[in-house]
Amino acid sequence: MMTTIIFAIYFLLATFFVALLSSFVVLLMHKWGIVEYMQINANDFFSKMFHCDFCLCWWAGVCFSLFVAALFVEWEFLYIPFFSTVIARKLL
């Protein structure tokens, strides 16, 4: 178990890293046309999800926070998407 201050610093850095990475992935998906393709060709659920940048940032943050939680072996890092999604949405 990490000390509280070190954990807080790691959590903040991981939150900003996940936010930057998820906003980059969403922008890349827009550039490559994946978002538009999924909006047109996917079923109703995925079509609605790909219309929402907030939803895309959320799910990208969930995927990346799973990786970060496994990397640091701390389950508290699974809370990262709750904070990183807002930051990533502002970056878009």
N, C-alpha and C positions, 0 to 999 in steps of 0.2 A: 504494500500500500504506500502510495506517495504521500509526502507531507502536503498540507493544505495549500501552502503558497506555491509550491512547485506544481501541484495539480492545477491550480487556478491559472498559472502562466501557460502550462501546456494546453489547457482547455481553451483559453483565449486564442492562442496561436493556431490550434487545430480548427477552431471555429472560423477564423479568418481564412485559413488555408482552404477549408472545405467550401467556403463561400466563393472564393476566387476561382477554385477549380470547377465548381458547379456552374457559375456564370460563364466561364470559358466554354464549357461543354455545351451549354444551351445556345450560346452565340455561334459555336461551330456547327451545331445541328441546324440552326437557321441558315448559315452560309452554305452548307452542303445541300440544303433543300429537304432534309429529313423531316422537319416539322411540317412543311407544306404537304409532303407526300403522305404523312400519317394523318393529317387533317382530312385529306380527300379519300384515301383508300382504307383507312382503319375502320374498325367497328365503332359503334356509337360511343362507348366508354372511352376508348383511346382517342377518338376524334375530339371529344370534349376536353380531355386532358391535355392534348397537344395545342389546344386553343389558349391555354392558360400558362403563361410564363411562370407564375407563382407555383403552380403544380409541378412543372418541369424542374424548377429549382429545388422544390421539396424532395422529389424522388431522387434527383441527382445527389442531393445532400445526404439522403438516407443511405444510398449506395456507398458514398465515400466515407460516411461516418462508421459504417460497418467495418470498412477496411482500417480506419484509424483505431476503432475500439479493439480490433483484433491485433493491431500492431502494438498498442500500449497495454493490452490485456487489462483494460479498465472498462467495465460495462457502463460507467457514467458518461462515457464519450458518445453513447447512443442518443444523448440529449442534444447533440450538436445541431441537427437540422432545425430545431425550434428557434435557434438563434441565427444560424447561417442563412436560412432562407430569406429573411428580411434583408440582410446585407447583400445577398446575391441579387435579389430583386431590385434593390437600389442601384446596383452596378450595371444592370441591364438598361 
